[in-house]
Amino acid sequence: MAMLTPSSVHIDAPLTNLTIAFLQDANGFIADRVFPKVGVSKKTDKYYIYNRADFNRTGQVQARAPRTQAPRVGMTLSTDTYSADVFSLATDFDFETLANEDAALDIRAAGAQMLTHQLLIDREIKWADTYFKGGVWGTDWDGVASSPSASQVIQWSNYSTSTPIQDVTNIMRTVQLKSGGFKPNVMVVGKEVRDILVNHPTILARLNGGATVTNTALVTDAKLAEIFGVEEFMVMETVKNTAAEGLTESNSFIGGKLAGFYYRPRSSGLMIPSAGYTFTWDDLENASGHGITIKSYRGDYLAIDGVAEVLEANLAYDHKVVSADLGAVIDSVIA
């Protein structure tokens, strides 16, 4: 006797409450967190810089006798410039694809997210390639396997003889003196460096309970910030895929084997220094306040080629070192 089966009474269809996409956590992008955002209305402009030495100079204050004038001092100013480049990426949709889209999909929204995500990855790469490296900052140290000089440290992957907490204390004191009193309050490391630090004996010894490598404790970034004496401990662990379309993924972390130290104010403003700022051109059409613009193009000039819509994402910004003396890097800090 013929009987109905589960497959005969149901035609498989896409779920309406689940789709899968692989968007990395937005909190993992750190470039504009290390260099705070400054919204600007023009692509290019200047900003004033007070001479730091004028504010810390000693030997000018004098006791003043009655009916005499106070000694007079002055200030000097300089200027610097920014230039916000516009970085762009686009995708398009044809009429047939949009008309045949299933209810669970919103490919226009997904397309906009994909474009934005790639722009943020690109910005993270540009920041790391330019500012998370040696030769940029006023204090530039290196990790070595043994016999460190005054501007070197034993690589932290050597658990026997390296002293990461002491090294960080020393380099931050160096920056504080060189910068005229601004101690780095943000520490940035590559993913591999963080993985070394969470098992380092000197780090584990600082945790409550006297944790060891074999009797571990939960080492959070907040705890690492406390141990190293900074407001925020950041890890460059965003992943980039360098393979061309159609080839097998080639994934790697953006951050390298470095540790960076930066002074960052809570917000930008008048007479507020920083190691660097991110100038975001916010007066572009549909700008979001982060320099990101999403535009939609439709019309007969597209329809003649069967294209219903083009989505274009733009990210307008300039990462800028404001004071090299407010930053430091230890290159090759692990082997």
ChimeraX attribute file (.defattr): number of C-alpha atoms within 10 A of each C-alpha:
attribute: neighborCount
match mode: 1-to-1
recipient: residues
	/A:1	2
	/A:2	4
	/A:3	6
	/A:4	7
	/A:5	8
	/A:6	8
	/A:7	8
	/A:8	8
	/A:9	8
	/A:10	8
	/A:11	7
	/A:12	7
	/A:13	7
	/A:14	11
	/A:15	11
	/A:16	10
	/A:17	8
	/A:18	9
	/A:19	9
	/A:20	5
	/A:21	8
	/A:22	6
	/A:23	10
	/A:24	13
	/A:25	9
	/A:26	10
	/A:27	8
	/A:28	14
	/A:29	20
	/A:30	21
	/A:31	23
	/A:32	19
	/A:33	15
	/A:34	25
	/A:35	24
	/A:36	22
	/A:37	23
	/A:38	20
	/A:39	17
	/A:40	19
	/A:41	12
	/A:42	15
	/A:43	19
	/A:44	14
	/A:45	12
	/A:46	10
	/A:47	9
	/A:48	12
	/A:49	16
	/A:50	14
	/A:51	12
	/A:52	14
	/A:53	12
	/A:54	12
	/A:55	11
	/A:56	9
	/A:57	9
	/A:58	8
	/A:59	5
	/A:60	8
	/A:61	11
	/A:62	8
	/A:63	7
	/A:64	10
	/A:65	8
	/A:66	6
	/A:67	6
	/A:68	7
	/A:69	8
	/A:70	11
	/A:71	10
	/A:72	7
	/A:73	8
	/A:74	6
	/A:75	10
	/A:76	10
	/A:77	9
	/A:78	9
	/A:79	9
	/A:80	10
	/A:81	11
	/A:82	20
	/A:83	18
	/A:84	21
	/A:85	17
	/A:86	17
	/A:87	14
	/A:88	17
	/A:89	16
	/A:90	17
	/A:91	14
	/A:92	15
	/A:93	16
	/A:94	15
	/A:95	12
	/A:96	11
	/A:97	12
	/A:98	14
	/A:99	8
	/A:100	8
	/A:101	11
	/A:102	14
	/A:103	10
	/A:104	12
	/A:105	15
	/A:106	11
	/A:107	14
	/A:108	17
	/A:109	10
	/A:110	12
	/A:111	19
	/A:112	19
	/A:113	15
	/A:114	19
	/A:115	19
	/A:116	22
	/A:117	17
	/A:118	16
	/A:119	19
	/A:120	18
	/A:121	19
	/A:122	15
	/A:123	21
	/A:124	22
	/A:125	21
	/A:126	15
	/A:127	22
	/A:128	18
	/A:129	13
	/A:130	13
	/A:131	21
	/A:132	28
	/A:133	22
	/A:134	19
	/A:135	14
	/A:136	16
	/A:137	23
	/A:138	18
	/A:139	21
	/A:140	18
	/A:141	22
	/A:142	21
	/A:143	24
	/A:144	20
	/A:145	18
	/A:146	13
	/A:147	9
	/A:148	13
	/A:149	12
	/A:150	8
	/A:151	12
	/A:152	19
	/A:153	26
	/A:154	25
	/A:155	23
	/A:156	24
	/A:157	21
	/A:158	16
	/A:159	16
	/A:160	11
	/A:161	12
	/A:162	21
	/A:163	18
	/A:164	21
	/A:165	16
	/A:166	13
	/A:167	17
	/A:168	20
	/A:169	12
	/A:170	12
	/A:171	21
	/A:172	27
	/A:173	16
	/A:174	18
	/A:175	25
	/A:176	18
	/A:177	13
	/A:178	16
	/A:179	21
	/A:180	14
	/A:181	13
	/A:182	21
	/A:183	22
	/A:184	27
	/A:185	20
	/A:186	22
	/A:187	26
	/A:188	22
	/A:189	25
	/A:190	23
	/A:191	19
	/A:192	18
	/A:193	23
	/A:194	22
	/A:195	13
	/A:196	14
	/A:197	20
	/A:198	19
	/A:199	19
	/A:200	21
	/A:201	17
	/A:202	19
	/A:203	21
	/A:204	21
	/A:205	13
	/A:206	14
	/A:207	17
	/A:208	8
	/A:209	11
	/A:210	13
	/A:211	18
	/A:212	16
	/A:213	12
	/A:214	7
	/A:215	9
	/A:216	14
	/A:217	16
	/A:218	10
	/A:219	14
	/A:220	11
	/A:221	15
	/A:222	13
	/A:223	16
	/A:224	23
	/A:225	17
	/A:226	13
	/A:227	15
	/A:228	21
	/A:229	18
	/A:230	19
	/A:231	16
	/A:232	19
	/A:233	22
	/A:234	24
	/A:235	21
	/A:236	24
	/A:237	20
	/A:238	21
	/A:239	17
	/A:240	17
	/A:241	14
	/A:242	12
	/A:243	11
	/A:244	9
	/A:245	8
	/A:246	6
	/A:247	8
	/A:248	10
	/A:249	12
	/A:250	11
	/A:251	11
	/A:252	13
	/A:253	15
	/A:254	21
	/A:255	25
	/A:256	22
	/A:257	19
	/A:258	24
	/A:259	27
	/A:260	23
	/A:261	28
	/A:262	27
	/A:263	28
	/A:264	26
	/A:265	19
	/A:266	10
	/A:267	11
	/A:268	16
	/A:269	9
	/A:270	6
	/A:271	8
	/A:272	11
	/A:273	20
	/A:274	24
	/A:275	25
	/A:276	24
	/A:277	25
	/A:278	25
	/A:279	28
	/A:280	30
	/A:281	28
	/A:282	23
	/A:283	17
	/A:284	18
	/A:285	10
	/A:286	12
	/A:287	18
	/A:288	14
	/A:289	16
	/A:290	18
	/A:291	25
	/A:292	24
	/A:293	21
	/A:294	20
	/A:295	14
	/A:296	13
	/A:297	13
	/A:298	12
	/A:299	11
	/A:300	10
	/A:301	11
	/A:302	15
	/A:303	13
	/A:304	9
	/A:305	9
	/A:306	13
	/A:307	19
	/A:308	20
	/A:309	19
	/A:310	18
	/A:311	19
	/A:312	19
	/A:313	24
	/A:314	21
	/A:315	26
	/A:316	22
	/A:317	26
	/A:318	23
	/A:319	24
	/A:320	19
	/A:321	19
	/A:322	18
	/A:323	17
	/A:324	17
	/A:325	23
	/A:326	29
	/A:327	34
	/A:328	30
	/A:329	27
	/A:330	27
	/A:331	23
	/A:332	22
	/A:333	25
	/A:334	23
	/A:335	13
